[in-house]
Amino acid sequence: MSKPEILEKSPMNVVEVKAALENIKKVSPDVELNFRAQKTLEYAQEAAKLATKKAQELYGKLVALEIPRLKDAHYHKLVDLLPTNEKQVKAILSAYHLTVSNESVKKITDVIGEYAAKAK
């Protein structure tokens, strides 16, 4: 049995996970996903609220806000959950034990609001 080598670790949102697994199936149709990968794909298909292009666009806009203390993982979580009001944004970020100013939370809500209305 081969031992896989981790080349890079980076956070991904559910939309990116879905796209990556679908790409694997498309590129190698003769290769079947293992049990875990198949279950992950099924979950991602149900949980992904945005199209791949829209999710990347939203992620880019959130990063462009340059909010202090927020990292990639935080932005990806916001893209996954699409909070529609300030209370939801604060609840999501409270899980990471960091505080964000009310102005920054308002900016996040405004940017996500554009995409949440169009989500499926």
N, CA, C and O atoms as a printed pandas DataFrame, in Angstrom:
     atom_number atom_name residue_name chain_id  residue_number  x_coord  y_coord  z_coord
0              1         N          MET        A               1    0.850   -1.172    0.000
1              2        CA          MET        A               1    0.000    0.000    0.000
2              3         C          MET        A               1    0.898    1.239    0.000
3              4         O          MET        A               1    1.866    1.317    0.756
4              5         N          SER        A               2    0.572    2.175   -0.833
5              6        CA          SER        A               2    1.384    3.389   -0.913
6              7         C          SER        A               2    1.070    4.329    0.237
7              8         O          SER        A               2   -0.017    4.301    0.814
8              9         N          LYS        A               3    2.036    5.147    0.547
9             10        CA          LYS        A               3    1.859    6.106    1.627
10            11         C          LYS        A               3    1.814    7.495    0.998
11            12         O          LYS        A               3    2.839    7.990    0.527
12            13         N          PRO        A               4    0.631    8.138    0.983
13            14        CA          PRO        A               4    0.530    9.445    0.337
14            15         C          PRO        A               4    1.327   10.510    1.086
15            16         O          PRO        A               4    1.455   10.472    2.310
16            17         N          GLU        A               5    1.849   11.441    0.332
17            18        CA          GLU        A               5    2.636   12.531    0.904
18            19         C          GLU        A               5    1.815   13.818    0.812
19            20         O          GLU        A               5    1.281   14.142   -0.248
20            21         N          ILE        A               6    1.718   14.536    1.901
21            22        CA          ILE        A               6    0.982   15.797    1.928
22            23         C          ILE        A               6    1.899   16.884    1.382
23            24         O          ILE        A               6    2.960   17.163    1.940
24            25         N          LEU        A               7    1.473   17.485    0.292
25            26        CA          LEU        A               7    2.274   18.529   -0.337
26            27         C          LEU        A               7    1.927   19.909    0.194
27            28         O          LEU        A               7    2.796   20.771    0.334
28            29         N          GLU        A               8    0.658   20.109    0.485
29            30        CA          GLU        A               8    0.218   21.433    0.923
30            31         C          GLU        A               8   -1.092   21.294    1.691
31            32         O          GLU        A               8   -1.941   20.470    1.351
32            33         N          LYS        A               9   -1.241   22.101    2.717
33            34        CA          LYS        A               9   -2.486   22.157    3.469
34            35         C          LYS        A               9   -3.061   23.559    3.301
35            36         O          LYS        A               9   -2.396   24.555    3.584
36            37         N          SER        A              10   -4.289   23.618    2.845
37            38        CA          SER        A              10   -4.953   24.903    2.740
38            39         C          SER        A              10   -6.452   24.685    2.912
39            40         O          SER        A              10   -6.988   23.671    2.466
40            41         N          PRO        A              11   -7.130   25.631    3.554
41            42        CA          PRO        A              11   -8.573   25.472    3.764
42            43         C          PRO        A              11   -9.331   25.563    2.450
43            44         O          PRO        A              11   -8.906   26.240    1.514
44            45         N          MET        A              12  -10.459   24.869    2.399
45            46        CA          MET        A              12  -11.338   24.896    1.229
46            47         C          MET        A              12  -12.767   25.027    1.719
47            48         O          MET        A              12  -13.112   24.563    2.805
48            49         N          ASN        A              13  -13.589   25.661    0.906
49            50        CA          ASN        A              13  -15.001   25.673    1.252
50            51         C          ASN        A              13  -15.679   24.482    0.587
51            52         O          ASN        A              13  -15.070   23.799   -0.236
52            53         N          VAL        A              14  -16.925   24.232    0.938
53            54        CA          VAL        A              14  -17.645   23.056    0.454
54            55         C          VAL        A              14  -17.766   23.068   -1.073
55            56         O          VAL        A              14  -17.707   22.015   -1.708
56            57         N          VAL        A              15  -17.933   24.234   -1.652
57            58        CA          VAL        A              15  -18.063   24.337   -3.107
58            59         C          VAL        A              15  -16.778   23.872   -3.788
59            60         O          VAL        A              15  -16.832   23.178   -4.803
60            61         N          GLU        A              16  -15.629   24.248   -3.241
61            62        CA          GLU        A              16  -14.350   23.828   -3.811
62            63         C          GLU        A              16  -14.132   22.326   -3.643
63            64         O          GLU        A              16  -13.593   21.672   -4.536
64            65         N          VAL        A              17  -14.547   21.781   -2.510
65            66        CA          VAL        A              17  -14.434   20.337   -2.277
66            67         C          VAL        A              17  -15.277   19.586   -3.303
67            68         O          VAL        A              17  -14.831   18.608   -3.902
68            69         N          LYS        A              18  -16.497   20.062   -3.490
69            70        CA          LYS        A              18  -17.395   19.440   -4.481
70            71         C          LYS        A              18  -16.767   19.475   -5.874
71            72         O          LYS        A              18  -16.763   18.468   -6.582
72            73         N          ALA        A              19  -16.239   20.631   -6.263
73            74        CA          ALA        A              19  -15.625   20.771   -7.587
74            75         C          ALA        A              19  -14.411   19.857   -7.731
75            76         O          ALA        A              19  -14.217   19.252   -8.785
76            77         N          ALA        A              20  -13.604   19.750   -6.697
77            78        CA          ALA        A              20  -12.406   18.907   -6.754
78            79         C          ALA        A              20  -12.774   17.434   -6.903
79            80         O          ALA        A              20  -12.173   16.720   -7.705
80            81         N          LEU        A              21  -13.757   16.982   -6.132
81            82        CA          LEU        A              21  -14.160   15.571   -6.220
82            83         C          LEU        A              21  -14.832   15.267   -7.560
83            84         O          LEU        A              21  -14.615   14.200   -8.134
84            85         N          GLU        A              22  -15.640   16.192   -8.053
85            86        CA          GLU        A              22  -16.256   15.985   -9.364
86            87         C          GLU        A              22  -15.205   15.967  -10.468
87            88         O          GLU        A              22  -15.331   15.228  -11.444
88            89         N          ASN        A              23  -14.169   16.784  -10.306
89            90        CA          ASN        A              23  -13.075   16.807  -11.271
90            91         C          ASN        A              23  -12.330   15.470  -11.287
91            92         O          ASN        A              23  -11.947   14.984  -12.351
92            93         N          ILE        A              24  -12.130   14.891  -10.131
93            94        CA          ILE        A              24  -11.468   13.587  -10.043
94            95         C          ILE        A              24  -12.288   12.537  -10.787
95            96         O          ILE        A              24  -11.741   11.717  -11.524
96            97         N          LYS        A              25  -13.606   12.570  -10.586
97            98        CA          LYS        A              25  -14.476   11.605  -11.270
98            99         C          LYS        A              25  -14.471   11.822  -12.781
99           100         O          LYS        A              25  -14.536   10.863  -13.550
100          101         N          LYS        A              26  -14.395   13.088  -13.206
101          102        CA          LYS        A              26  -14.425   13.401  -14.632
102          103         C          LYS        A              26  -13.111   13.016  -15.311
103          104         O          LYS        A              26  -13.111   12.456  -16.407
104          105         N          VAL        A              27  -12.000   13.318  -14.654
105          106        CA          VAL        A              27  -10.685   13.054  -15.228
106          107         C          VAL        A              27  -10.405   11.551  -15.295
107          108         O          VAL        A              27   -9.827   11.056  -16.262
108          109         N          SER        A              28  -10.819   10.851  -14.269
109          110        CA          SER        A              28  -10.569    9.401  -14.209
110          111         C          SER        A              28  -11.887    8.646  -14.028
111          112         O          SER        A              28  -12.186    8.190  -12.925
112          113         N          PRO        A              29  -12.677    8.508  -15.093
113          114        CA          PRO        A              29  -13.975    7.836  -14.943
114          115         C          PRO        A              29  -13.862    6.358  -14.561
115          116         O          PRO        A              29  -14.801    5.794  -14.000
116          117         N          ASP        A              30  -12.732    5.734  -14.857
117          118        CA          ASP        A              30  -12.550    4.325  -14.514
118          119         C          ASP        A              30  -12.160    4.126  -13.049
119          120         O          ASP        A              30  -12.240    3.013  -12.530
120          121         N          VAL        A              31  -11.738    5.208  -12.383
121          122        CA          VAL        A              31  -11.363    5.137  -10.971
122          123         C          VAL        A              31  -12.580    5.512  -10.121
123          124         O          VAL        A              31  -13.206    6.552  -10.323
124          125         N          GLU        A              32  -12.891    4.641   -9.173
125          126        CA          GLU        A              32  -14.039    4.884   -8.304
126          127         C          GLU        A              32  -13.573    5.557   -7.013
127          128         O          GLU        A              32  -12.536    5.197   -6.456
128          129         N          LEU        A              33  -14.345    6.531   -6.546
129          130        CA          LEU        A              33  -14.013    7.194   -5.283
130          131         C          LEU        A              33  -14.177    6.204   -4.140
131          132         O          LEU        A              33  -15.070    5.358   -4.166
132          133         N          ASN        A              34  -13.313    6.312   -3.138
133          134        CA          ASN        A              34  -13.460    5.432   -1.987
134          135         C          ASN        A              34  -14.687    5.863   -1.175
135          136         O          ASN        A              34  -15.315    6.879   -1.470
136          137         N          PHE        A              35  -15.012    5.079   -0.160
137          138        CA          PHE        A              35  -16.227    5.314    0.631
138          139         C          PHE        A              35  -16.278    6.729    1.197
139          140         O          PHE        A              35  -17.289    7.419    1.065
140          141         N          ARG        A              36  -15.193    7.156    1.824
141          142        CA          ARG        A              36  -15.155    8.477    2.447
142          143         C          ARG        A              36  -15.314    9.600    1.428
143          144         O          ARG        A              36  -16.058   10.554    1.652
144          145         N          ALA        A              37  -14.613    9.477    0.318
145          146        CA          ALA        A              37  -14.682   10.494   -0.729
146          147         C          ALA        A              37  -16.086   10.557   -1.321
147          148         O          ALA        A              37  -16.595   11.641   -1.605
148          149         N          GLN        A              38  -16.712    9.396   -1.508
149          150        CA          GLN        A              38  -18.069    9.372   -2.062
150          151         C          GLN        A              38  -19.058   10.027   -1.102
151          152         O          GLN        A              38  -19.916   10.798   -1.531
152          153         N          LYS        A              39  -18.947    9.730    0.188
153          154        CA          LYS        A              39  -19.824   10.353    1.192
154          155         C          LYS        A              39  -19.580   11.853    1.255
155          156         O          LYS        A              39  -20.525   12.628    1.402
156          157         N          THR        A              40  -18.332   12.267    1.147
157          158        CA          THR        A              40  -17.997   13.689    1.152
158          159         C          THR        A              40  -18.607   14.379   -0.058
159          160         O          THR        A              40  -19.131   15.486    0.065
160          161         N          LEU        A              41  -18.548   13.753   -1.210
161          162        CA          LEU        A              41  -19.143   14.319   -2.419
162          163         C          LEU        A              41  -20.653   14.450   -2.266
163          164         O          LEU        A              41  -21.228   15.470   -2.646
164          165         N          GLU        A              42  -21.298   13.433   -1.718
165          166        CA          GLU        A              42  -22.747   13.501   -1.505
166          167         C          GLU        A              42  -23.104   14.655   -0.575
167          168         O          GLU        A              42  -24.052   15.396   -0.833
168          169         N          TYR        A              43  -22.345   14.805    0.505
169          170        CA          TYR        A              43  -22.588   15.914    1.432
170          171         C          TYR        A              43  -22.372   17.260    0.740
171          172         O          TYR        A              43  -23.180   18.176    0.890
172          173         N          ALA        A              44  -21.290   17.375   -0.011
173          174        CA          ALA        A              44  -20.963   18.632   -0.684
174          175         C          ALA        A              44  -22.037   19.010   -1.701
175          176         O          ALA        A              44  -22.354   20.190   -1.855
176          177         N          GLN        A              45  -22.595   18.030   -2.389
177          178        CA          GLN        A              45  -23.649   18.312   -3.350
178          179         C          GLN        A              45  -24.896   18.859   -2.662
179          180         O          GLN        A              45  -25.595   19.705   -3.219
180          181         N          GLU        A              46  -25.174   18.382   -1.464
181          182        CA          GLU        A              46  -26.324   18.872   -0.703
182          183         C          GLU        A              46  -26.043   20.225   -0.035
183          184         O          GLU        A              46  -26.924   21.083    0.027
184          185         N          ALA        A              47  -24.831   20.409    0.457
185          186        CA          ALA        A              47  -24.512   21.583    1.268
186          187         C          ALA        A              47  -24.068   22.798    0.463
187          188         O          ALA        A              47  -24.195   23.927    0.938
188          189         N          ALA        A              48  -23.556   22.593   -0.733
189          190        CA          ALA        A              48  -23.062   23.720   -1.533
190          191         C          ALA        A              48  -24.237   24.594   -1.962
191          192         O          ALA        A              48  -25.151   24.134   -2.648
192          193         N          LYS        A              49  -24.200   25.842   -1.554
193          194        CA          LYS        A              49  -25.307   26.747   -1.839
194          195         C          LYS        A              49  -25.052   27.610   -3.068
195          196         O          LYS        A              49  -25.992   28.156   -3.646
196          197         N          LEU        A              50  -23.800   27.737   -3.469
197          198        CA          LEU        A              50  -23.433   28.593   -4.600
198          199         C          LEU        A              50  -22.761   27.779   -5.691
199          200         O          LEU        A              50  -22.265   26.678   -5.449
200          201         N          ALA        A              51  -22.752   28.330   -6.880
201          202        CA          ALA        A              51  -21.982   27.750   -7.972
202          203         C          ALA        A              51  -20.501   28.033   -7.707
203          204         O          ALA        A              51  -20.167   28.952   -6.958
204          205         N          THR        A              52  -19.636   27.261   -8.307
205          206        CA          THR        A              52  -18.196   27.386   -8.076
206          207         C          THR        A              52  -17.696   28.795   -8.367
207          208         O          THR        A              52  -16.951   29.371   -7.574
208          209         N          LYS        A              53  -18.103   29.342   -9.492
209          210        CA          LYS        A              53  -17.637   30.670   -9.890
210          211         C          LYS        A              53  -18.111   31.745   -8.902
211          212         O          LYS        A              53  -17.349   32.643   -8.544
212          213         N          LYS        A              54  -19.362   31.649   -8.469
213          214        CA          LYS        A              54  -19.918   32.617   -7.511
214          215         C          LYS        A              54  -19.215   32.504   -6.157
215          216         O          LYS        A              54  -18.957   33.519   -5.509
216          217         N          ALA        A              55  -18.906   31.286   -5.727
217          218        CA          ALA        A              55  -18.220   31.086   -4.448
218          219         C          ALA        A              55  -16.818   31.692   -4.489
219          220         O          ALA        A              55  -16.380   32.317   -3.522
220          221         N          GLN        A              56  -16.114   31.507   -5.613
221          222        CA          GLN        A              56  -14.779   32.091   -5.752
222          223         C          GLN        A              56  -14.858   33.615   -5.760
223          224         O          GLN        A              56  -14.020   34.295   -5.167
224          225         N          GLU        A              57  -15.864   34.134   -6.431
225          226        CA          GLU        A              57  -16.077   35.581   -6.493
226          227         C          GLU        A              57  -16.326   36.146   -5.090
227          228         O          GLU        A              57  -15.727   37.147   -4.696
228          229         N          LEU        A              58  -17.216   35.488   -4.345
229          230        CA          LEU        A              58  -17.538   35.927   -2.986
230          231         C          LEU        A              58  -16.306   35.860   -2.096
231          232         O          LEU        A              58  -16.039   36.790   -1.334
232          233         N          TYR        A              59  -15.554   34.769   -2.186
233          234        CA          TYR        A              59  -14.338   34.623   -1.393
234          235         C          TYR        A              59  -13.373   35.775   -1.693
235          236         O          TYR        A              59  -12.799   36.365   -0.778
236          237         N          GLY        A              60  -13.203   36.086   -2.967
237          238        CA          GLY        A              60  -12.321   37.190   -3.365
238          239         C          GLY        A              60  -12.773   38.522   -2.805
239          240         O          GLY        A              60  -11.953   39.326   -2.361
240          241         N          LYS        A              61  -14.074   38.759   -2.824
241          242        CA          LYS        A              61  -14.595   40.025   -2.289
242          243         C          LYS        A              61  -14.408   40.097   -0.773
243          244         O          LYS        A              61  -14.109   41.162   -0.234
244          245         N          LEU        A              62  -14.584   38.971   -0.089
245          246        CA          LEU        A              62  -14.389   38.965    1.366
246          247         C          LEU        A              62  -12.926   39.214    1.722
247          248         O          LEU        A              62  -12.631   39.968    2.649
248          249         N          VAL        A              63  -12.025   38.591    0.999
249          250        CA          VAL        A              63  -10.592   38.787    1.243
250          251         C          VAL        A              63  -10.216   40.240    0.962
251          252         O          VAL        A              63   -9.388   40.815    1.669
252          253         N          ALA        A              64  -10.818   40.832   -0.061
253          254        CA          ALA        A              64  -10.517   42.214   -0.440
254          255         C          ALA        A              64  -10.929   43.209    0.648
255          256         O          ALA        A              64  -10.428   44.334    0.679
256          257         N          LEU        A              65  -11.830   42.805    1.532
257          258        CA          LEU        A              65  -12.222   43.691    2.636
258          259         C          LEU        A              65  -11.070   43.918    3.618
259          260         O          LEU        A              65  -11.070   44.900    4.360
260          261         N          GLU        A              66  -10.094   43.015    3.623
261          262        CA          GLU        A              66   -8.914   43.094    4.488
262          263         C          GLU        A              66   -9.277   43.349    5.954
263          264         O          GLU        A              66   -8.810   44.308    6.570
264          265         N          ILE        A              67  -10.101   42.485    6.482
265          266        CA          ILE        A              67  -10.529   42.616    7.870
266          267         C          ILE        A              67   -9.445   42.043    8.771
267          268         O          ILE        A              67   -9.008   40.907    8.579
268          269         N          PRO        A              68   -9.009   42.827    9.753
269          270        CA          PRO        A              68   -7.938   42.359   10.642
270          271         C          PRO        A              68   -8.321   41.068   11.379
271          272         O          PRO        A              68   -9.475   40.885   11.766
272          273         N          ARG        A              69   -7.367   40.203   11.561
273          274        CA          ARG        A              69   -7.463   38.935   12.287
274          275         C          ARG        A              69   -8.196   37.829   11.556
275          276         O          ARG        A              69   -8.152   36.687   12.013
276          277         N          LEU        A              70   -8.864   38.098   10.454
277          278        CA          LEU        A              70   -9.536   37.021    9.725
278          279         C          LEU        A              70   -8.546   36.321    8.802
279          280         O          LEU        A              70   -7.753   36.966    8.117
280          281         N          LYS        A              71   -8.605   35.008    8.794
281          282        CA          LYS        A              71   -7.715   34.192    7.973
282          283         C          LYS        A              71   -8.534   33.455    6.919
283          284         O          LYS        A              71   -9.761   33.550    6.893
284          285         N          ASP        A              72   -7.848   32.725    6.056
285          286        CA          ASP        A              72   -8.514   32.002    4.972
286          287         C          ASP        A              72   -9.630   31.086    5.480
287          288         O          ASP        A              72  -10.712   31.037    4.896
288          289         N          ALA        A              73   -9.368   30.376    6.550
289          290        CA          ALA        A              73  -10.369   29.445    7.082
290          291         C          ALA        A              73  -11.656   30.172    7.464
291          292         O          ALA        A              73  -12.751   29.646    7.263
292          293         N          HIS        A              74  -11.528   31.369    8.008
293          294        CA          HIS        A              74  -12.711   32.152    8.394
294          295         C          HIS        A              74  -13.513   32.571    7.174
295          296         O          HIS        A              74  -14.742   32.498    7.172
296          297         N          TYR        A              75  -12.810   33.011    6.135
297          298        CA          TYR        A              75  -13.497   33.424    4.909
298          299         C          TYR        A              75  -14.214   32.237    4.258
299          300         O          TYR        A              75  -15.337   32.373    3.774
300          301         N          HIS        A              76  -13.557   31.081    4.249
301          302        CA          HIS        A              76  -14.179   29.897    3.658
302          303         C          HIS        A              76  -15.422   29.483    4.447
303          304         O          HIS        A              76  -16.422   29.075    3.857
304          305         N          LYS        A              77  -15.365   29.583    5.758
305          306        CA          LYS        A              77  -16.526   29.229    6.579
306          307         C          LYS        A              77  -17.688   30.178    6.287
307          308         O          LYS        A              77  -18.842   29.752    6.236
308          309         N          LEU        A              78  -17.386   31.462    6.095
309          310        CA          LEU        A              78  -18.432   32.432    5.762
310          311         C          LEU        A              78  -19.048   32.118    4.395
311          312         O          LEU        A              78  -20.255   32.272    4.208
312          313         N          VAL        A              79  -18.228   31.681    3.445
313          314        CA          VAL        A              79  -18.750   31.304    2.126
314          315         C          VAL        A              79  -19.627   30.059    2.250
315          316         O          VAL        A              79  -20.654   29.960    1.578
316          317         N          ASP        A              80  -19.240   29.119    3.091
317          318        CA          ASP        A              80  -20.030   27.897    3.286
318          319         C          ASP        A              80  -21.406   28.195    3.865
319          320         O          ASP        A              80  -22.415   27.670    3.394
320          321         N          LEU        A              81  -21.438   29.038    4.887
321          322        CA          LEU        A              81  -22.673   29.228    5.645
322          323         C          LEU        A              81  -23.544   30.384    5.159
323          324         O          LEU        A              81  -24.742   30.409    5.443
324          325         N          LEU        A              82  -22.972   31.327    4.441
325          326        CA          LEU        A              82  -23.695   32.493    3.915
326          327         C          LEU        A              82  -24.607   33.154    4.955
327          328         O          LEU        A              82  -25.827   33.173    4.792
328          329         N          PRO        A              83  -24.017   33.693    6.017
329          330        CA          PRO        A              83  -24.847   34.362    7.025
330          331         C          PRO        A              83  -25.503   35.613    6.439
331          332         O          PRO        A              83  -24.861   36.369    5.709
332          333         N          THR        A              84  -26.779   35.830    6.757
333          334        CA          THR        A              84  -27.512   36.933    6.145
334          335         C          THR        A              84  -27.663   38.151    7.048
335          336         O          THR        A              84  -28.129   39.200    6.602
336          337         N          ASN        A              85  -27.274   38.021    8.308
337          338        CA          ASN        A              85  -27.337   39.195    9.186
338          339         C          ASN        A              85  -26.130   39.233   10.112
339          340         O          ASN        A              85  -25.367   38.271   10.207
340          341         N          GLU        A              86  -25.976   40.354   10.785
341          342        CA          GLU        A              86  -24.791   40.562   11.625
342          343         C          GLU        A              86  -24.710   39.579   12.786
343          344         O          GLU        A              86  -23.623   39.152   13.176
344          345         N          LYS        A              87  -25.857   39.229   13.327
345          346        CA          LYS        A              87  -25.885   38.295   14.448
346          347         C          LYS        A              87  -25.323   36.935   14.029
347          348         O          LYS        A              87  -24.580   36.308   14.784
348          349         N          GLN        A              88  -25.678   36.482   12.831
349          350        CA          GLN        A              88  -25.177   35.205   12.332
350          351         C          GLN        A              88  -23.674   35.258   12.080
351          352         O          GLN        A              88  -22.959   34.302   12.382
352          353         N          VAL        A              89  -23.190   36.375   11.528
353          354        CA          VAL        A              89  -21.748   36.530   11.286
354          355         C          VAL        A              89  -20.999   36.457   12.614
355          356         O          VAL        A              89  -19.987   35.763   12.720
356          357         N          LYS        A              90  -21.490   37.164   13.617
357          358        CA          LYS        A              90  -20.840   37.145   14.930
358          359         C          LYS        A              90  -20.856   35.749   15.536
359          360         O          LYS        A              90  -19.876   35.329   16.150
360          361         N          ALA        A              91  -21.954   35.033   15.368
361          362        CA          ALA        A              91  -22.056   33.675   15.912
362          363         C          ALA        A              91  -21.038   32.749   15.247
363          364         O          ALA        A              91  -20.404   31.936   15.920
364          365         N          ILE        A              92  -20.882   32.870   13.936
365          366        CA          ILE        A              92  -19.919   32.027   13.214
366          367         C          ILE        A              92  -18.496   32.338   13.660
367          368         O          ILE        A              92  -17.709   31.428   13.921
368          369         N          LEU        A              93  -18.170   33.614   13.748
369          370        CA          LEU        A              93  -16.808   33.999   14.109
370          371         C          LEU        A              93  -16.508   33.781   15.588
371          372         O          LEU        A              93  -15.343   33.667   15.970
372          373         N          SER        A              94  -17.536   33.721   16.419
373          374        CA          SER        A              94  -17.301   33.476   17.847
374          375         C          SER        A              94  -16.750   32.075   18.085
375          376         O          SER        A              94  -16.099   31.832   19.101
376          377         N          ALA        A              95  -17.000   31.161   17.170
377          378        CA          ALA        A              95  -16.469   29.805   17.296
378          379         C          ALA        A              95  -14.941   29.804   17.209
379          380         O          ALA        A              95  -14.295   28.866   17.675
380          381         N          TYR        A              96  -14.368   30.845   16.617
381          382        CA          TYR        A              96  -12.922   30.949   16.466
382          383         C          TYR        A              96  -12.290   31.815   17.554
383          384         O          TYR        A              96  -11.086   32.070   17.515
384          385         N          HIS        A              97  -13.070   32.261   18.506
385          386        CA          HIS        A              97  -12.587   33.077   19.620
386          387         C          HIS        A              97  -11.864   34.334   19.155
387          388         O          HIS        A              97  -10.775   34.650   19.635
388          389         N          LEU        A              98  -12.472   35.038   18.229
389          390        CA          LEU        A              98  -11.914   36.317   17.822
390          391         C          LEU        A              98  -13.035   37.337   17.717
391          392         O          LEU        A              98  -14.192   37.000   17.468
392          393         N          THR        A              99  -12.667   38.565   17.909
393          394        CA          THR        A              99  -13.653   39.637   17.845
394          395         C          THR        A              99  -13.410   40.461   16.592
395          396         O          THR        A              99  -12.272   40.698   16.186
396          397         N          VAL        A             100  -14.494   40.882   16.003
397          398        CA          VAL        A             100  -14.451   41.701   14.802
398          399         C          VAL        A             100  -15.335   42.914   15.068
399          400         O          VAL        A             100  -16.407   42.794   15.663
400          401         N          SER        A             101  -14.883   44.068   14.630
401          402        CA          SER        A             101  -15.644   45.294   14.881
402          403         C          SER        A             101  -17.000   45.245   14.189
403          404         O          SER        A             101  -17.192   44.521   13.212
404          405         N          ASN        A             102  -17.935   46.030   14.717
405          406        CA          ASN        A             102  -19.274   46.086   14.138
406          407         C          ASN        A             102  -19.242   46.586   12.692
407          408         O          ASN        A             102  -20.039   46.147   11.863
408          409         N          GLU        A             103  -18.328   47.496   12.396
409          410        CA          GLU        A             103  -18.207   48.006   11.023
410          411         C          GLU        A             103  -17.784   46.888   10.075
411          412         O          GLU        A             103  -18.313   46.770    8.969
412          413         N          SER        A             104  -16.837   46.075   10.508
413          414        CA          SER        A             104  -16.369   44.965    9.676
414          415         C          SER        A             104  -17.473   43.930    9.485
415          416         O          SER        A             104  -17.643   43.393    8.390
416          417         N          VAL        A             105  -18.214   43.655   10.539
417          418        CA          VAL        A             105  -19.317   42.702   10.446
418          419         C          VAL        A             105  -20.358   43.215    9.454
419          420         O          VAL        A             105  -20.911   42.438    8.676
420          421         N          LYS        A             106  -20.624   44.507    9.478
421          422        CA          LYS        A             106  -21.583   45.121    8.550
422          423         C          LYS        A             106  -21.088   44.971    7.106
423          424         O          LYS        A             106  -21.872   44.660    6.208
424          425         N          LYS        A             107  -19.790   45.192    6.887
425          426        CA          LYS        A             107  -19.219   45.037    5.547
426          427         C          LYS        A             107  -19.375   43.592    5.056
427          428         O          LYS        A             107  -19.751   43.352    3.909
428          429         N          ILE        A             108  -19.082   42.643    5.939
429          430        CA          ILE        A             108  -19.205   41.228    5.590
430          431         C          ILE        A             108  -20.648   40.905    5.220
431          432         O          ILE        A             108  -20.906   40.246    4.213
432          433         N          THR        A             109  -21.578   41.369    6.032
433          434        CA          THR        A             109  -22.994   41.108    5.785
434          435         C          THR        A             109  -23.450   41.699    4.461
435          436         O          THR        A             109  -24.216   41.073    3.728
436          437         N          ASP        A             110  -22.984   42.898    4.153
437          438        CA          ASP        A             110  -23.366   43.537    2.890
438          439         C          ASP        A             110  -22.863   42.749    1.690
439          440         O          ASP        A             110  -23.594   42.549    0.720
440          441         N          VAL        A             111  -21.606   42.298    1.758
441          442        CA          VAL        A             111  -21.029   41.548    0.630
442          443         C          VAL        A             111  -21.732   40.205    0.468
443          444         O          VAL        A             111  -22.067   39.810   -0.649
444          445         N          ILE        A             112  -21.953   39.511    1.565
445          446        CA          ILE        A             112  -22.583   38.192    1.495
446          447         C          ILE        A             112  -24.050   38.308    1.094
447          448         O          ILE        A             112  -24.582   37.420    0.428
448          449         N          GLY        A             113  -24.697   39.376    1.486
449          450        CA          GLY        A             113  -26.103   39.581    1.159
450          451         C          GLY        A             113  -26.389   39.530   -0.328
451          452         O          GLY        A             113  -27.432   39.025   -0.744
452          453         N          GLU        A             114  -25.476   40.049   -1.133
453          454        CA          GLU        A             114  -25.631   40.022   -2.596
454          455         C          GLU        A             114  -25.706   38.584   -3.107
455          456         O          GLU        A             114  -26.486   38.278   -4.009
456          457         N          TYR        A             115  -24.900   37.717   -2.532
457          458        CA          TYR        A             115  -24.808   36.341   -3.008
458          459         C          TYR        A             115  -25.842   35.427   -2.352
459          460         O          TYR        A             115  -26.321   34.484   -2.981
460          461         N          ALA        A             116  -26.183   35.695   -1.113
461          462        CA          ALA        A             116  -27.139   34.861   -0.406
462          463         C          ALA        A             116  -28.521   34.928   -1.058
463          464         O          ALA        A             116  -29.258   33.943   -1.062
464          465         N          ALA        A             117  -28.865   36.085   -1.604
465          466        CA          ALA        A             117  -30.158   36.231   -2.264
466          467         C          ALA        A             117  -30.240   35.372   -3.525
467          468         O          ALA        A             117  -31.324   34.929   -3.904
468          469         N          LYS        A             118  -29.096   35.137   -4.175
469          470        CA          LYS        A             118  -29.050   34.379   -5.418
470          471         C          LYS        A             118  -28.786   32.888   -5.183
471          472         O          LYS        A             118  -28.852   32.093   -6.121
472          473         N          ALA        A             119  -28.488   32.508   -3.937
473          474        CA          ALA        A             119  -28.149   31.113   -3.630
474          475         C          ALA        A             119  -29.386   30.227   -3.821
475          476         O          ALA        A             119  -30.524   30.686   -3.720
476          477         N          LYS        A             120  -29.131   28.959   -4.097
477          478        CA          LYS        A             120  -30.236   28.034   -4.332
478          479         C          LYS        A             120  -31.001   27.688   -3.095
479          480         O          LYS        A             120  -31.959   26.917   -3.157
